[in-house]
Structures are given as structure tokens and as C-alpha cells.
Amino acid sequence: MSFDPAHTQREYAVRFDWGPTGAAATAADIAVVVDVLSFTTTLSVAVERGIEVLPFRWRDDRAAAYAEEQGATLAVGRFEARSTTAGAEVSLSPASVAAAEGLKRLVLPSPNGSAISFGLADSGAIVLGASLRNRRAVAAYVATLAAESVTVIAAGERWPDGSLRPCVEDLWGAGAVLSALADLGVTGLSPEARVAEASYRAVESRLAEDLGACAGARELAEAGFADDVEVAAQLDVSHAVPLLVDGVYVAQPG
């Protein structure tokens, strides 16, 4: 796919865009994926506990086969885990991963976060996963790499017709990473990146409240997953930096 040069933000060292197409358009030396509710939040919880995370593009029977092939545990859907007799299966819920015992390797299916991760890896970028929980650690690690270009990608969600639904929680999450980079003295933010940064700074003082009130969080809470929203709203509580290495996210200490 080719892009209009103006859409690549190439004249800026630090870029921001949405979804798989935005990730491809703003390709950079380092790419940070942000999917607050909940791929990268679950990812941060896992890697800080020493769990290797294998992202997977599809949430169907292929995921189970892949998990078996890799000797890993499959994170099932939230409602699927709830329907089991014991209700104890590890799911895409970050709260379930935080409560799990004995996990070593975890397959995490996500049509958004995982697909973006693989697309970025295929471009040759260093790929990192960031959430509100570890945004300062990720920014600090990015700053140590002294790369020429960085792109921060908000994963977004999907409308029923499959089109991208930009969501405010990922805008704030990406902005949180960008604000942390700016606080470290990183310059060269594109106008798009500066808007994301400003959106985060506008809600920083009431982040948990506003995150809990956004559409995606209300959807989860109404479905009985308010704990996941609480985990996602935690700010700067993790020093673990998820780094994608040969298709597996591992912890790179921040």
C-alpha cells in the first residue's frame, strides 16, 4: 500500500496515528502499540509477572491450535471464561491474568493490538506495548534507544461493520506515552502527536474518573468487567516494558 507523503508524517521524529493502516503509513524505527481496553493493559500485567505473551491475530479455532503448538495457555474471551463451571480460565481480562497462577506463556488473541503488532514487526520496527500502567517505563526505554523516529499507534476498536472506531481511551493512552516522551526532553512531535499529548494532559488530573465514564469502559462495566477498567486506569504502576522479539512479547526492564 502506498501513502501520500503528507500522511506519513516523515518530516517529524515522533508520530501518531490510528490502527493498522495508520501504523503502516507512519512507519518508524520504533513503534509503540496502545490498546488500553485491553490488549496492552493485559500485556503489561503479564510481562511484569514474567509471562511471555504470544500475540495472535485471530480469535477463533486457530488460536487454540497455535497455543497448543507453542506450549502456551490460550487467553479465552471474557464471556467464554465466565461461562465455564469454575470460572477460572485465563481470559483477555487483565484482572484474570493478574489473578492467574503458574502461567509461563500466554497466547493473547486480538484483532486490533496483535494485528498491529505483527504489521509493525514486518516493517522492521522495534515494537513495544504500552498502556497507562507502564507508559513512563516505555517512554524511558524509547529515549535510551536514541532512534531517529518513533510512532505511537492507538489501536482503536471496531464498529459492527468492521470499520475502525477511534476511541478516547486509546487516544489518552497514546497521549500519555507522548507526554512522557516530551517530559524526557524528546522533541519533534508531529501536530497529530501533539494533539494526542494535549488530550492526555487535559484529563490527567481526573484520569480514572474520565476513563471510567468513556464508552468503552461503560460497555465493560455494564457487562460485569468493572475490574478490568480499574486495572486499565492505573497510572505508572509498572516498570515492565513489553518488547516484541521473534513474535513473542517479553519483558525488557524499563
For each residue, the residues with C-beta under 8 A, 3 or more apart:
1: 21 24
2:
3: 7 8 24 25
4: 7 8
5: 8 10
6:
7: 3 4 25 26
8: 3 4 5 25 26 27
9: 12 15 16 17 25 26 151 190 192 193
10: 5 149
11:
12: 9 15 188 189 190 193
13: 148 149 150 186 187 188 189
14: 149 150 151 152 178 181 186 187 188 189 190 193
15: 9 12 26 28 149 150 151 152 190 192 193
16: 9 26 151 152 153 154 174 178 189 190 192 193 195 196
17: 9 22 23 25 26 151 153 154 192
18: 21 22 153 154 155 156 164 166 170
19: 22 23 112 116 153 154 155 156 164
20: 23 24 115 116 119
21: 1 18 24 25 164
22: 17 18 19 25 26 153 154
23: 17 19 20 26 27 31 33 116 119 120 151 153
24: 1 3 20 21 27 119 123
25: 3 7 8 9 17 21 22
26: 7 8 9 15 16 17 22 23 151 153
27: 8 23 24 31 120 123 125 151
28: 15 31 125 147 149 150 151
29: 125 126 145 147 148 149 150
30: 125 126 128 142 145 147 149 150 151
31: 23 27 28 120 123 125 126 127 128 150 151 152 153
32: 127 128 129 130 138 142 150 151 152 153 174 177
33: 23 39 40 113 116 117 120 127 128 129 130 153 155
34: 40 129 130 131 152 153 154 155 170 173 174 177
35: 38 39 40 41 110 112 113 116 131 154 155 170 173
36: 40 41 131 132 169 170 172 173 211 216 232
37: 41 167 169 170 216 217 220 228 229 232
38: 35 41 42 92 93 94 228 232
39: 33 35 42 43 55 92 108 110 112 113 114 129 155
40: 33 34 35 36 43 44 113 129 130 131 155 173 242
41: 35 36 37 38 44 45 94 131 132 133 228 231 232
42: 38 39 45 46 75 92 93 94 97 108
43: 39 40 46 47 53 55 108 113 129 131 242 249
44: 40 41 47 48 94 129 130 131 133 134 238 240 242
45: 41 42 48 49 94 97 98 133 231 238
46: 42 43 49 51 53 97 103 106 108 249
47: 43 44 50 51 52 53 129 240 241 242 249 250 251
48: 44 45 134 238 239 240 251
49: 45 46 97 98 103
50: 47 104 251
51: 46 47 97 103 104 105 106
52: 47 72 104 105 106 248 249 250
53: 43 46 47 105 106 107 108 242 248 249 250
54: 66 67 70 72 105 106 107 108 247 248 249
55: 39 43 107 108 109 110 113 114 117 118 244 247 249
56: 59 62 63 66 107 108 109 110 114
57: 109 110 111 114 115 118
58: 62 63 109 111
59: 56 63 77 109 110 111
60: 63
61: 64 65
62: 56 58 65 66
63: 56 58 59 60 66 67 74 107 109
64: 61 67 68 74
65: 61 62 68 69
66: 54 56 62 63 69 70 107
67: 54 63 64 70 72 73 74 107
68: 64 65 71
69: 65 66
70: 54 66 67 105 107
71: 68 105
72: 52 54 67 104 105 106 107
73: 67 90 103 105 106 107
74: 63 64 67 90 106 107 109
75: 42 90 91 92 96 97 106 107 108 109
76: 80 81 89 90 91 92
77: 59 80 81 91 92
78: 81 82 91 92 93 223 225 228
79: 82 83 223
80: 76 77 83 84 89 91
81: 76 77 78 84 87 88 89 90 91 93 96
82: 78 79 87 91 224
83: 79 80
84: 80 81 87 88 89
85:
86: 89
87: 81 82 84
88: 81 84
89: 76 80 81 84 86 96
90: 73 74 75 76 81 96 97 100 103 106
91: 75 76 77 78 80 81 82 96
92: 38 39 42 75 76 77 78 96 108 109 110
93: 38 42 78 81 96 97 225 227 228
94: 38 41 42 44 45 97 98 228 231 232
95: 98 99 225 227 228 230 231
96: 75 81 89 90 91 92 93 99 100
97: 42 45 46 49 51 75 90 93 94 100 103 106
98: 45 49 94 95 231
99: 95 96
100: 90 96 97 103
101:
102:
103: 46 49 51 73 90 97 100 106
104: 50 51 52 72
105: 51 52 53 54 70 71 72 73 248
106: 46 51 52 53 54 72 73 74 75 90 97 103
107: 53 54 55 56 63 66 67 70 72 73 74 75
108: 39 42 43 46 53 54 55 56 75 92 113 114
109: 55 56 57 58 59 63 74 75 92 114
110: 35 39 55 56 57 59 92 113 114 115
111: 57 58 59 114 115 158
112: 19 35 39 115 116 155 156 157 158
113: 33 35 39 40 43 55 108 110 116 117 129 155
114: 39 55 56 57 108 109 110 111 117 118
115: 20 57 110 111 112 118 119
116: 19 20 23 33 35 112 113 119 120 153 155
117: 33 55 113 114 120 121 127 129 244 249
118: 55 57 114 115 121 122 247
119: 20 23 24 115 116 122 123
120: 23 27 31 33 116 117 123 125 127 153 244
121: 117 118 124 125 127 244 247
122: 118 119
123: 24 27 31 119 120
124: 121
125: 27 28 29 30 31 120 121 151
126: 29 30 31 145 147 243 244
127: 31 32 33 117 120 121 243 244
128: 30 31 32 33 138 141 142 241 242 243 244 252
129: 32 33 34 39 40 43 44 47 113 117 138 242 244 249
130: 32 33 34 40 44 134 135 138 152 173 176 177
131: 34 35 36 40 41 43 44 134 135 173 232
132: 36 41 135 172 173 176 207 211 232 233 234 235 236
133: 41 44 45 231 232 234 235 236 237 238
134: 44 48 130 131 137 138 236 237 238 239 240 241 242 254
135: 130 131 132 138 139 173 176 177 180 235 236
136: 139 140 180 236 254
137: 134 140 141 236 238 239 240 241 254
138: 32 128 129 130 134 135 141 142 177 180 241 254
139: 135 136 142 143 177 180 181 183 184 186
140: 136 137 143 144 180 184 254
141: 128 137 138 144 145 241 252 254
142: 30 32 128 138 139 145 147 150 181 186
143: 139 140 146 181 184 185 186
144: 140 141
145: 29 30 126 141 142
146: 143
147: 28 29 30 126 142 150
148: 13 29
149: 10 13 14 15 28 29 30
150: 13 14 15 28 29 30 31 32 142 147 181 186
151: 9 14 15 16 17 23 26 27 28 30 31 32 125
152: 14 15 16 31 32 34 130 174 177 178 193 196
153: 16 17 18 19 22 23 26 31 32 33 34 116 120 174
154: 16 17 18 19 22 34 35 166 167 170 171 173 174 196
155: 18 19 33 34 35 39 40 112 113 116 170
156: 18 19 112 164 165 166 167 170
157: 112 164 165 167 170 216
158: 111 112 162 163 164 165
159: 162 163 164 165
160:
161:
162: 158 159
163: 158 159
164: 18 19 21 156 157 158 159
165: 156 157 158 159
166: 18 154 156 170 171
167: 37 154 156 157 170 171 214 215 216
168: 171 172 199 214 215 216
169: 36 37 172 173 211 214 216 217 232
170: 18 34 35 36 37 154 155 156 157 166 167 173 174
171: 154 166 167 168 174 175 196 199 200
172: 36 132 168 169 175 176 199 200 203 207 210 211
173: 34 35 36 40 130 131 132 135 154 169 170 176 177 200
174: 16 32 34 152 153 154 170 171 177 178 196 200
175: 171 172 178 179 196 197 198 199 200 201
176: 130 132 135 172 173 179 180 200 204 235
177: 32 34 130 135 138 139 152 173 174 180 181
178: 14 16 152 174 175 181 182 189 193 194 196 197 200
179: 175 176 182 183 197 200 201 204
180: 135 136 138 139 140 176 177 183 184
181: 14 139 142 143 150 177 178 184 186 189
182: 178 179 185 186 187 189 197
183: 139 179 180
184: 139 140 143 180 181
185: 143 182
186: 13 14 139 142 143 150 181 182 189
187: 13 14 182
188: 12 13 14
189: 12 13 14 16 178 181 182 186 193 194 197
190: 9 12 14 15 16 193 194
191: 194 195
192: 9 15 16 17 195 196
193: 9 12 14 15 16 152 178 189 190 196 197
194: 178 189 190 191 197 198
195: 16 191 192 198 199
196: 16 152 154 171 174 175 178 192 193 199 200
197: 175 178 179 182 189 193 194 200 201
198: 175 194 195 201 202
199: 168 171 172 175 195 196 202 203
200: 171 172 173 174 175 176 178 179 196 197 203 204
201: 175 179 197 198 204
202: 198 199
203: 172 199 200 206 207 210 211
204: 176 179 200 201 207
205:
206: 203 209 210
207: 132 172 203 204 210 211 233 235
208: 211 212 230 233
209: 206 212 213
210: 172 203 206 207 213 214
211: 36 132 169 172 203 207 208 214 217 229 232 233
212: 208 209 217 218 221 229 233
213: 209 210 217 218
214: 167 168 169 210 211 217 218
215: 167 168 218 219
216: 36 37 157 167 168 169 219 220
217: 37 169 211 212 213 214 220 221 229 232
218: 212 213 214 215 221 222
219: 215 216 222 223
220: 37 216 217 223 225 226 228 229
221: 212 217 218 224 225 226 229
222: 218 219
223: 78 79 219 220
224: 82 221
225: 78 93 95 220 221 228 229
226: 220 221 229 230
227: 93 95 230 231
228: 37 38 41 78 93 94 95 220 225 231 232
229: 37 211 212 217 220 221 225 226 232 233
230: 95 208 226 227 233 234
231: 41 45 94 95 98 133 227 228 234
232: 36 37 38 41 94 131 132 133 169 211 217 228 229
233: 132 207 208 211 212 229 230
234: 132 133 230 231 237 238
235: 132 133 135 176 207
236: 132 133 134 135 136 137
237: 133 134 234
238: 44 45 48 133 134 137 234
239: 48 134 137 253 254
240: 44 47 48 134 137 251 252 253 254
241: 47 128 134 137 138 141 251 252 253 254
242: 40 43 44 47 53 128 129 134 249 250 251 252
243: 126 127 128 249 250 251 252
244: 55 117 120 121 126 127 128 129 247 248 249
245: 248 249 250
246:
247: 54 55 118 121 244
248: 52 53 54 105 244 245
249: 43 46 47 52 53 54 55 117 129 242 243 244 245
250: 47 52 53 242 243 245
251: 47 48 50 240 241 242 243
252: 128 141 240 241 242 243
253: 239 240 241
254: 134 136 137 138 140 141 239 240 241
